[in-house]
Amino acid sequence: MSETTRTHTVALPTDQELVLKVIPMPADCNASGDIFGGWVMAQVDLAGAVLPARRVRGRMVTVAVNEFIFKQAVKVGDILSFFSRIVRVGRTSVTVKVEVFAERFQLQGQYIKVTEANLTYVAVDDQGKPRLVPEE
C-alpha cells in the first residue's frame, strides 16, 4: 500500500504559530527504522516552550505533559513542522497545544499529522519557586 493511500494528507494550521522545523536523522531511529518516540517528545517540549517563554519572560519549567498522542510513525528524512498555540494562562502557568506535521521525503508539499500534545509550563524564580506570569 502506498504512503498516500495509508495516510490522510491535511492542510497546515493557520490559527497556530510555526515554532520549530526539524529533520530527524538516522541516529534518532529505533531498530525498526522509525524515529524514537522519546526523540519526538523532546522536540515537542522544545517547541512547546517557545510561546510560553515569550509570555513568562524568564525562567520556566515543564511541569506536565497533559496529553501526548502519536498518530503516525515519524521516518528518517521527514521534515517535521511544529505548530503551537497557548490554550490557557494561569497565575503561574501557561498551557500550550503542540501539533506536529510531517512532510514525507518522498511526498514534498503533502502533510500528515503525526503527533499532538498539551503541555504545561510554570514560571519560576531563581530559587525554582513558582512566580506570577506577567500580564500581557
VEXGU-38433 format. One record per residue (C-alpha): residue number from 1; residue in one letter; x, z, y. Coordinates in steps of 0.02 Angstrom, whole numbers, plus 50000, padded with zeros to 5 digits. Layout:
NODE   i aa  east    up north
NODE NUM  a     X     Z     Y
...
This chain:
NODE   i aa  east    up north
NODE   1  m 50000 50000 50000
NODE   2  s 50073 49953 50169
NODE   3  e 50103 50080 50307
NODE   4  t 49965 50006 50415
NODE   5  t 49831 50022 50280
NODE   6  r 49884 50200 50238
NODE   7  t 49882 50269 50414
NODE   8  h 49770 50251 50563
NODE   9  t 49855 50198 50724
NODE  10  v 49800 50284 50883
NODE  11  a 49822 50269 51070
NODE  12  l 49939 50393 51153
NODE  13  p 49853 50531 51254
NODE  14  t 49829 50503 51440
NODE  15  d 49773 50682 51479
NODE  16  q 49937 50762 51424
NODE  17  e 50117 50752 51480
NODE  18  l 50255 50669 51380
NODE  19  v 50382 50810 51370
NODE  20  l 50504 50750 51236
NODE  21  k 50556 50596 51137
NODE  22  v 50673 50607 50989
NODE  23  i 50727 50507 50837
NODE  24  p 50757 50608 50678
NODE  25  m 50916 50564 50585
NODE  26  p 50966 50565 50400
NODE  27  a 51041 50741 50415
NODE  28  d 50865 50804 50458
NODE  29  c 50782 50747 50296
NODE  30  n 50746 50827 50128
NODE  31  a 50785 50758 49955
NODE  32  s 50625 50654 49958
NODE  33  g 50679 50564 50116
NODE  34  d 50552 50649 50230
NODE  35  i 50604 50747 50384
NODE  36  f 50607 50936 50356
NODE  37  g 50451 51022 50421
NODE  38  g 50563 51156 50496
NODE  39  w 50655 51025 50598
NODE  40  v 50488 50961 50665
NODE  41  m 50435 51140 50704
NODE  42  a 50595 51169 50804
NODE  43  q 50565 51011 50906
NODE  44  v 50384 51064 50938
NODE  45  d 50445 51233 51000
NODE  46  l 50563 51147 51122
NODE  47  a 50428 51026 51181
NODE  48  g 50300 51165 51193
NODE  49  a 50413 51265 51309
NODE  50  v 50428 51130 51444
NODE  51  l 50263 51158 51536
NODE  52  p 50262 51348 51523
NODE  53  a 50441 51352 51590
NODE  54  r 50381 51267 51749
NODE  55  r 50242 51396 51767
NODE  56  v 50341 51551 51717
NODE  57  r 50495 51507 51821
NODE  58  g 50612 51619 51724
NODE  59  r 50647 51686 51552
NODE  60  m 50514 51670 51419
NODE  61  v 50500 51686 51231
NODE  62  t 50394 51607 51095
NODE  63  v 50278 51744 51030
NODE  64  a 50155 51649 50922
NODE  65  v 50128 51489 50831
NODE  66  n 49939 51499 50830
NODE  67  e 49913 51339 50732
NODE  68  f 50026 51207 50657
NODE  69  i 49959 51056 50564
NODE  70  f 50064 50923 50481
NODE  71  k 49956 50767 50469
NODE  72  q 50082 50635 50409
NODE  73  a 50261 50636 50348
NODE  74  v 50396 50600 50475
NODE  75  k 50527 50473 50421
NODE  76  v 50707 50442 50471
NODE  77  g 50709 50321 50617
NODE  78  d 50533 50362 50680
NODE  79  i 50525 50376 50869
NODE  80  l 50432 50539 50898
NODE  81  s 50337 50568 51060
NODE  82  f 50287 50747 51101
NODE  83  f 50140 50771 51219
NODE  84  s 50090 50940 51288
NODE  85  r 49959 51023 51395
NODE  86  i 49927 51202 51448
NODE  87  v 49768 51268 51369
NODE  88  r 49771 51447 51433
NODE  89  v 49865 51554 51559
NODE  90  g 49853 51741 51535
NODE  91  r 49929 51885 51632
NODE  92  t 50097 51871 51544
NODE  93  s 50073 51722 51428
NODE  94  v 50048 51535 51426
NODE  95  t 49972 51443 51277
NODE  96  v 50003 51258 51252
NODE  97  k 49944 51122 51135
NODE  98  v 50076 51000 51073
NODE  99  e 50034 50836 50988
NODE 100  v 50167 50731 50905
NODE 101  f 50152 50544 50879
NODE 102  a 50268 50435 50776
NODE 103  e 50311 50257 50814
NODE 104  r 50370 50195 50645
NODE 105  f 50534 50100 50645
NODE 106  q 50451 49950 50560
NODE 107  l 50294 49955 50670
NODE 108  q 50355 49963 50850
NODE 109  g 50215 49989 50976
NODE 110  q 50096 50069 50850
NODE 111  y 50075 50257 50846
NODE 112  i 50009 50383 50721
NODE 113  k 49981 50567 50750
NODE 114  v 50097 50664 50635
NODE 115  t 50085 50844 50696
NODE 116  e 49987 50956 50812
NODE 117  a 50015 51137 50859
NODE 118  n 49962 51277 50976
NODE 119  l 50099 51396 51034
NODE 120  t 50103 51546 51149
NODE 121  y 50249 51593 51260
NODE 122  v 50269 51757 51356
NODE 123  a 50361 51779 51520
NODE 124  v 50493 51917 51504
NODE 125  d 50610 52006 51623
NODE 126  d 50798 52032 51600
NODE 127  q 50764 52177 51480
NODE 128  g 50647 52071 51373
NODE 129  k 50489 52161 51432
NODE 130  p 50333 52057 51471
NODE 131  r 50310 52015 51655
NODE 132  l 50169 51934 51752
NODE 133  v 50156 51745 51754
NODE 134  p 50170 51692 51938
NODE 135  e 50016 51620 52024
NODE 136  e 50014 51431 52035
